[in-house]
């Protein structure tokens, strides 16, 4: 694990925090994998991750808008795995 973005109320803020933390330690995210316990209701996080160098995404899926994130990955050469399982319970 290069960094984690936890405790944020915003998924975008959590991702940006994680990217900034990894970079502050001098890690290069090129080729890294992003894993999330939550689905991506919009492709914004996948796009932000991609621009940071991340090349693969693991997520549970389950959003009615999964197709948008999947299409972003397909159109930009990212791999995405949908696990179908969310471990975090409210």
C-alpha positions as CSV (number, residue, x, y, z in Angstrom):
1,X,0.0,0.0,0.0
2,X,1.4,3.3,-1.0
3,X,-1.2,5.4,0.7
4,X,-4.8,5.4,1.8
5,X,-7.5,8.0,1.8
6,X,-9.8,7.3,4.8
7,X,-12.1,9.2,7.0
8,X,-13.2,11.7,4.4
9,X,-16.9,12.4,3.7
10,X,-16.1,12.9,0.0
11,X,-14.8,10.0,-2.1
12,X,-13.1,12.6,-4.4
13,X,-11.4,14.2,-1.4
14,X,-10.3,10.8,-0.1
15,X,-8.7,9.9,-3.4
16,X,-7.0,13.3,-3.7
17,X,-5.7,12.9,-0.1
18,X,-4.4,9.5,-0.9
19,X,-2.6,10.6,-4.1
20,X,-1.1,13.6,-2.3
21,X,0.1,11.4,0.6
22,X,1.7,8.9,-1.8
23,X,3.5,11.7,-3.7
24,X,4.7,13.3,-0.4
25,X,6.5,10.0,0.3
26,X,8.0,10.1,-3.2
27,X,6.0,7.2,-4.6
28,X,5.4,7.1,-8.3
29,X,1.9,6.0,-9.0
30,X,2.6,4.9,-12.6
31,X,1.3,1.4,-12.8
32,X,-0.4,1.4,-9.4
33,X,-3.7,-0.2,-8.6
34,X,-6.5,1.7,-6.8
35,X,-8.8,-0.4,-4.6
36,X,-12.0,0.9,-3.1
37,X,-14.6,-0.7,-0.8
38,X,-17.2,1.6,-2.3
39,X,-18.5,1.7,-5.8
40,X,-17.9,4.7,-8.1
41,X,-21.3,6.4,-8.9
42,X,-19.5,8.7,-11.3
43,X,-16.3,8.3,-13.4
44,X,-14.6,11.3,-11.7
45,X,-12.5,9.2,-9.3
46,X,-11.4,6.8,-12.0
47,X,-10.4,9.8,-14.2
48,X,-8.5,11.5,-11.3
49,X,-6.7,8.2,-10.5
50,X,-5.8,7.7,-14.2
51,X,-4.3,11.2,-14.4
52,X,-2.2,10.4,-11.4
53,X,-0.7,7.3,-13.1
54,X,-2.9,4.6,-11.7
55,X,-3.6,1.9,-14.3
56,X,-6.0,-0.5,-12.6
57,X,-9.1,-0.2,-10.3
58,X,-10.6,-2.8,-8.0
59,X,-14.1,-2.0,-6.7
60,X,-17.3,-3.8,-5.6
61,X,-19.5,-2.3,-8.3
62,X,-23.2,-2.0,-7.7
63,X,-23.8,1.6,-8.8
64,X,-26.6,2.2,-11.3
65,X,-23.9,4.2,-13.1
66,X,-21.2,1.6,-13.2
67,X,-21.3,1.7,-17.0
68,X,-19.8,5.3,-17.0
69,X,-16.7,4.3,-15.0
70,X,-16.3,1.1,-17.0
71,X,-16.5,3.1,-20.2
72,X,-13.9,5.5,-19.0
73,X,-11.6,2.6,-18.2
74,X,-12.2,0.9,-21.5
75,X,-11.6,4.2,-23.4
76,X,-8.4,5.0,-21.6
77,X,-6.6,1.7,-21.2
78,X,-7.3,1.1,-17.5
79,X,-8.2,-2.3,-16.1
80,X,-11.1,-2.6,-13.7
81,X,-12.2,-5.5,-11.6
82,X,-15.7,-5.6,-10.1
83,X,-15.6,-7.8,-7.0
84,X,-19.3,-7.8,-6.3
85,X,-18.5,-7.7,-2.5
86,X,-18.5,-4.7,-0.2
87,X,-16.7,-5.3,3.1
88,X,-17.6,-2.1,4.8
89,X,-20.9,-2.3,6.6
90,X,-22.7,0.8,7.9
